[in-house]
């Protein structure tokens, strides 16, 4: 998939504003990231790598139980 259809750059840029806000992620922010990644209905390898990097920075203690469960669901569903 070319960078013309991949949203990995937009996804990576979004992370900066999300984490600079309060250092964590809430459900609205997670849903936004996923809407960017799935804009073309496919998470390509570059988008997957960005999401993997984001999720690696998040611990269970940093987010609500609902957000943590959603992250685990996304990881499983999209092989992240």
Secondary structure as UniProt FT lines:
FT   TURN            3..5
FT   HELIX           8..22
FT   HELIX           27..37
FT   TURN            38..40
FT   HELIX           45..56
FT   HELIX           60..62
FT   HELIX           65..77
FT   TURN            78..79
//
